[in-house]
Structure formats: C-alpha cells, structure tokens
C-alpha cells in the first residue's frame, strides 16, 4: 500500500516538475572563451553576461547559486544581477550575499554578469550558475556553464624608456582614465599595441557605442550617455580582445 501511495505521488508531481524545469530560458547556456593577453596583471577581469527569461505563466521566485568547478586556486568569480522591468534595479552586494530572490514575472528577463578575476594566473577554469525557484526547492530551472582559458603571449622586447617630452608614463597594461568620466575617456595601452576598436555596453548587455581606432587627444565621447556604470571592451587593430573594464560615467565626475 505504501509503495502504491508513493507511486501515485510521484506520478502526480512529475508533470509539475517537468513544467518548471522548462520554465526558464537561459542564454547562453554554455560559454567557452579563449583569452590571450599580452600582460596578465592582477587587475585583469573578464565579464560574461547571461540572460534568463521566464517562459512560464506564473511569477518565479528566482534564486541563483554559483557552483564551483575545477579552476586555478587564485581565480575568483563574482555574479552581479540586473532585472529588466519597467524600473530596472541592481541588487546590492549584501542582498546578493544573503541570497535574496528575484521575482520574475511571465515574460520578464534578468541579466547576470559573471566577473572572473584570474589574479595574474593563467590556466583554465569553469563556473556554473544554477537557477532554482524558492517555492519549489530542489528543482533546477536552468544552468549556465562558463569555461574560460587564459593564456599569455611570450614577452616581447622591452620598450624603450620614456622621453622627457612624454606627459604620462608608458603603461604596462590596458587602462582607462579618467574614471569616473564626465564627458569622455581615454584608453592607455602598452607601447607597440594599437587600439583598433572600443565598444561601450550598458548594464543590460546592449552595445550603445562603438569607436574605431585610437582616440588621440579627443578621447572617446560619452557626454550624451546617462549617468551610470558601463562596460568598456577594448580590441587591438587585429581584432583581438585585450580587456573589458568598468567605467563610471557621472555628469560632474563626483
């Protein structure tokens, strides 16, 4: 009798579990990156965006869990959350650490930014974002797996020492300045590295500016953009991605 009751319970719950298992669309679900850098300093970061969409007809109480996978011990991962709704908002770091859920209505989407810092160490590592519903414990709605391989090119001939006419020291890695920026920003790169393209992406993952070539003394113009945090992706003249950095744009630079 107990076995029959268990079987009936299982048959009753299985359609519901299957329904929720397909309730969330994760894009992309699998990410594989090959990153080659000239100078892997401790400030290097790689950012991956993952968008999840509620395909069900009910509101999901979405929870996100970061699952550790094999990776170099020095590597660290951090996930930032952003919800796309009428009035977008960002969860604070404290809220994220406390595991606060996100209410995601039918058809709504949430964007997750996974920030990986290799801390100057090359290698290959994987992290996984696992999404569940607070009201349905134990049921995984979807996952996103991100695998990153970071290598460093062989050291080139050391650059010549700067001349007395140079106003700024020669950088050893790709950097942005000023940060925060008011109306424009500049990109510094090591000697011998030419900037081919600079892309500006907002926190919803949409590219809103694309600049070709080096900015020279004019800088890259962002004066008309709303105040906020932006992701700046920098490519060399061969199309290779050098770095993605965060830039804060504020009207008065404060």
N, C-alpha and C positions, 0 to 999 in steps of 0.2 A: 504493500500500500504506500509506504514512504517513497519507494522508487517511482511509482506511478505519479504521485504528487510532485516529485522533483522534476519528472519528465514533462508534465503539464506546465509547470512553472517555467522551465527552460524554453518550451515551445512558445509560450506567451510572451516572454521577454525578448526572444531572438529577433522578431521583426522590428521592435522598438530600438534595440541596439544597432541593428543594421541601418535603420533610418538615420540615427545620429552619427554613425560612422561616416556617412556620405554627406553630412550636413554642412561641412566646411570645405571650401576650395582653397588650397594652398599653392601660391605661385611665386617663385618656382619651388617645387618640392625637393629637387635635387640640384645642388650647385657645386661645380668643380672649377677651381681657379688655379691658374699657373701664374705666379707673380715673380718677375725678375727685376731686381733693383740694383742700382749702381752702388748705393751706400745705405746699408741697413742700420739706421741709427735707432736709439731707444724710443724715439717719438713716432716712429712709423706706425700707421694704422691702416687697416683695410676694412671697408664698410660694405656690408651686403644688406639689401632690402628685401623683405619677404612680405607679400600681401596676402591676407586671408579674407575670404568673403563668406558670409552666412548665406548658404543656399537653402536653408530650411524655412519653414513658415512660422517659426517661433523665435523669440529672443533667446540668444545663447549667453550664458554667464561664462565668458571665455577665460580660461586660465592658461598661462604659459609656463612651461618648465624647461629649463636648459639642462640637457643630458650630456654628461662628459663622455667623450670618446678619446681614443688614443691620440696624443699630441705631445709636442715637446713641453717639458715641465715649466719652462719660462713663459709659455704662451698664456694669455688670458683673454676671455671673451666677456662681453657685456651686451645686453639687449636693451634697446630703448623702444618704447611703444608709442604709437600715434594712432588715434582713431579718426577716420574720415566720417564726419557727420556735419550737421548744419553749423555747429560751432566747435571746430576741432580743438582738442586739448592734448597736453602731454602729461603723462603720469610723472610725478616727482620720483626721485631716486628712492626715497623712503617708502613710497607706496609700492614701487616695484619690488623692493627687498622684502616687504611684508606680504607679497603675493596677492595683491589686490586684483580682483577680477575685472574684466571689461564687459559691459552689457552691449551686445552686438545684435541689433535688430535685423529682421529679414532684409536681405539685400545689402546691408551695410558691410563696409570693409574696414580692416585695421592694418596698418603698416608697422612692421617690426624692423628695426635697424640693428643688425648684429655687428658689433665693433670688435675686431680681433687685433690684439697688440702682441707681436712676437718678441718684443723686448730685446731686439738685436740678435735674435737666434733664428737661423734658417731651419727648414725642415718641412714636414707635412703633418697636418692635424685636421681633425673633424669635430664639429659640434652639431648638436641636434636640438631643434626647438620642437617640443611636444605640446600639442594643444588639447585641452580637455574641457568639459563642461562641469561647472561647480555643482549643478543639480543632478549630474549623472556620473558619480565617482567611478573611476576605473575604466571609463570608455574613452579611448583616444580618437579625437575627431580628425586629426591630421598631423603630419610631421613635416619638417623642413630640415634636410641634412645638408650641411655646408662643409665641403672639403677644400682646404687651401694648401698649396705647396709654395713655399717661399725660397727662392734661391738668390744668390748674389753674384754679380758678374765679377770676373777677375779684376783686381785693382789695375787701373791704368797708370800711365806715367804721372808722377806727382806734378801738380800745377806749379807754374812759376810764382814766386812771391809777389804780392800785390805792389803796385807802384804807388808813389806818394800822391798821385792825382786821383786815386780811387777814393770815393767818399764813404763807401761801405766795405767791410771786409768780405773777401771772397767766401761764399757759403760752401759748406761741405755736403749739404743735402738740400732738397727742395723745401722751401719755406714760403709762407705768406706774410705780408706786412702791408699796412698796419692791421692789427686785429685786436679790438673791434675796428671796422672800417666805416667811414662816413659816406663817401661818395665814390670811392674807387679803391682798388687794392693792387698790389704788385706781387709778382712771383720771382723769388730768387732761386737760382739753380747753380750747381757746381760748374766750374769752368769747363768748357767743351761740350756742355749739354744745352741744346737749343730747344726751347718750348715750341711745340707745334700746334697744340690746341688746349684750351682751358674751358671746362664745362661747369656751369653753376646749376645745382639741383636743389630744389626746396625740400622740406622735411616730409612732403608727401610723395617723394620719389620722382617728381616731374622735373625734367630739364627745362629751365627757363632762360638760360643764356648760354651761348657758345661763342667763344672767341678764337680766332685763328692767328697763330704766330705770336711773337713776343710783343709785349705792350710798350716797350721803350719807356719814355718819360711820361707818357699819357696815362698809363695804368689801365686796368680793366674796369669799365664804368658800371656801377651798380646803384647809382644815385636814385633811380626811379623805383627800385625794389622796396617792398615793405620791410620794416624792421624785423629782424628775426635771425634764426640760425640757418646757414646754408652749407651744403657740401660742395667742395671745390675739387674736381678731378682734373689732374694735370697730366698731359701726354707730351712726349718728345716729338721731334719732327719726323720720326719714323713710325709714329702711331702707337708706341709702347706706353702703357700707363705707368707713370712714375710714382704717383701718390694721390691719395684722397685725404683732404684736410677739412676741418671745420672752420667756418668763418662766421663771426658775429657781425651783423650789419645793424648799426644804430645811427639815427639821424644826427645826433650830436656827439657820437663816439664815447658816450658815458654809460 
